[in-house]
Amino acid sequence: MQLIIYYVVFMISGDFAAYFIGLFVEYEWGSHASLIVFLALYFGFLWVSWVLAVWATEPKKANPAASNEQDAGSAGPN
């Protein structure tokens, strides 16, 4: 569930960025260029949002060296 929430948040942020960048391009170069830029950014943000959401929700890996030191310290003298 957390993955979907992160994805939606990243996607909404990307949509706003694509919209405002497309709006700027429309004012500068016209609607045809704006459409191309907006669509490219929109579909790019679909992919980037998914990659960021997976990265943000990836389980943290345990450090095996740290767990071995803890195990050795808790065992006491032999």
N, C-alpha and C positions, 0 to 999 in steps of 0.2 A: 504494500500500500504506500509505503514511504517513497518508493521509486516513482510511482505515478504522480505523487504530489510534487516531488522535485521536478519531474518532467514538465508538468503543467506550469509551474512557476517559471522555469527556464524558457518555456515556449511562449508564455505571455510576454516576458521581457524581450524575447527575440522578435515577437510580432510588433511590439511598440517600436523597437529599433528599426525594423524593416519599413514600417509605415513612415516614420519621420525621415529616414534617409530617402525613401521614395518620394516623399513630399518635397524635400529639398531638391532632388534631381528634377522633379517636374517643374519647379520654379525656374531652374537654371537651363534645362535642355529640352523640356517638353514632355508630353504625356507618353509618347512612344518609348523613349528612353526610361522614363519612370516605371512603366510597366515591366520592362525587361529587368531593371534593377530590383524592383520589389519582388518579382517572382523568384529571381535567383537568390535573393536574401532569405525569402520566406522558406524555400525548400532547403537552403543551407542551414537555417536555424532549426529546422526539424531534425536534421542529423546531429548538429552540434548540441542541441538540447538533450537528445538521447544519450550522447556520449558523456556529457557533464552529469546527467542524472545517474547514470550507471557508476561513474567514478565517485560521485558524492555518497552513494549508498553502498558502495562495495564494503564488505566486511573487512575489518582490520585484521591483518595477519599477526599471529603471535610471534615474538622473537624467541627462537628455540634456545639461543645462548642465555638469555635472561632466565628462562624457566629452568635450565640445567643448573645455573648458579643458585637459584632458590632451592631446588631439590637438594643440591649438595650441602647447602648451608643448614637446611632443616633436618638433615639426617643425623647430624652430630658426629662425634668421633667414633671410629670403628674399633 
